[in-house]
């Protein structure tokens, strides 16, 4: 990668970058506090330990990008589409996520405790070992999602579609599942997690 595609420790606070187009760029330890990144088009970019605080990412289109141990704090993600991305070890605090579209995205080890994700299409999203404690996932489409090892204490799944989703016994026992749609395997695992015997 060319040297001018790497940015280290840059302060983008209050920057107006509306409609920016980034391809193959690398950002490390950069601060995007209060930056306007609305309509951003990013592809094959890597962000490492970057801070997005009150950043506007509305209507952005992010494809095949990696966000490694980044912090998203009160970020606006209205009508933002992320496809094939990885957010390994990143955290979300008080972000507006209800119109976010993270298609086929890897959220392994992501911190999303108490996040409001109601009604999102999260089909096939990977949440392995993520912290979703007390998060609101009511009415979400979680078909084929991978929640193995995720922290789900108090997580709300009412009326969510969990058919084909992978959830371990602890997650099933600790979360709220009233009215959720599940397949036979998940129903049996839930019964076992509650101490029931199915003959």
N, C-alpha and C positions, 0 to 999 in steps of 0.2 A: 504493500500500500504506500502511496506517495506521502511524503512528510507533511504536506499541507492539508492532508485529510485527518490528521491527528490533532486534537485539542486537549491540552492538559491544564487543569486548574483555572480555567477561564471564568470570569464573573460576567454572566449574562443577565444580571438583575435588571429588571425594568426594560429589557431589550424588546424592541418591536420587530418581530421576525415573522409577521403574518404571511402565510403562503410560502414559507421557505421550502426548498426542495433539497433534501440531503440524500446522497447515495454513497454507501460505503465509507461513511465517516466514523471516526472514533472520538468519544468524549470521555474523559476521566476526571473525577473530582471537580466537575463544573457545577456552578450555581445558577439555576434558572429561576430564582425567586422573582415572582411578579412579572415574569416574561410573557409576552403575547406570542404564543406559538399556534394560534388558531389557523386552521387550514394547512397545517404542516403536512408535507409529503416526505416520508422517510422510508428508506429501503436499505436493508443490509447494513444498518448502523449498529454500533456497540456503545452503550452508555455504562460506565463503571463508577459506582459510588457517587452518582450525581444527585443533586437536590432539586426537586421540583416543588416549590412552595408557592401556593396561590397562583400557579402557572395556568394559563389558559391554553388548553389543548382541544378546544371545541372544534368539531368537524375535521379533525386530523385523520390522516390515513397512514397507518404505520404497518409496514410489511417486513417480515423476516428480520426483525431487530431484536437485540438482546439488551436488557436492562439488568445489570448485575449489582445487587445490593444497593439499589437506588431508593430514595425516600420521596414519596408522593404525599404532600401535605396540603389538604384543601384545594386540590387540583380540580379544574373543570374539564370534564371529559364528555360533554354533551355531543351526541351524534358522532363519537369518535370510534373509528373502526381499526382494530388491530388484528392482523392475520399472521399466523405462524410465528408469533413472537415468544420470547422467553423472558420471564421476570424473576429469575432465581434469586431468592433471598431478599427481594424488595419489600417495602412496607407501604401501606396506604392508611392515612389518618384523615378522617373527616372529609373524604373526597366525594364529589358528586358522581356516582357511578351508575345511576339507574338508566342512563341512555348510552352506556358504554357497550361496545360490541367486540368482545375478545375472541374471535374465531380461532379454534385450534391453537390456543395459546397455552404455554406451560407456566403455571403459577406455583411450581414446587417451592416449598419453604417460604412462601409469601405471607406476610402479616396482614390480615384483613379482619382482625377482631372487631366486632360490632358494626361491620360495614353494611350498608343498606344496598342490597343487590336484587331487590324484589323485581320479579318478572323478566329478568335478563335471559337471553339465549346463551346458555353456557354448555351447549352440546360439545362433548369431546374435550372439554378443557381439563387440564391436568392440575389437580390441587394436592399432589402428594406432600404430606407432612406440613401442609399450610396451617396457619392459625386462623380458623374461622369461628372461634368462640364467640357466641352470642350474635353472630352475623344473621341478617335477615335474608333468607333465600326463598321466601314464600313465592309460589307460582313460577319459579324458575324452571327452564327446560334444561335438565341435567342429564339427559340421556347420554350414555357412554362416557360420562365424566369419571375421572379417576380421583377418588378421595381417600385412597389408602393412606393410613397413618395421619390423616388430618385431625387437628384438634377441633372437636365439634360439640364441646360442652355448651348446652343451651342454644345451639344453632337451630334456627327455625326453617323447616322444610314443608310446612303445611301447603298442600295443593301443588307441590312441586312434582315434576315428572322425573323419577329416578330410575326408569327402566334401563337396564344395562349398565347402570353406574356401579362402580366398585367402591364399597364402603366396608370397613372392618367392623367387628363386633362392638368394640368400644364406642365407635362413632354412632352406631345404630342405637346403642343403649343410652347415650348421653344427649342425643339431639331430639328435637320435637318433630314428629312425623305424621301427625294427624292429617288425614285426607290426602297424603302423598300417594302417587301412583308408582308401584314397584312391580318387579317381575317375581316369579316364583322363588328364584334363588335368594333374592334379597328378603322376601317374606320369611323364608325358612331361617335365614341368618338372624333376622330380627327376633323371631320366636326363640331361637337358641340363646341370643343375647339377653333375653328377658327370663331365661330359665325354664322355658316351656319345652315339653317333649312332643315331637310330632311323629305319630306312628303311621 
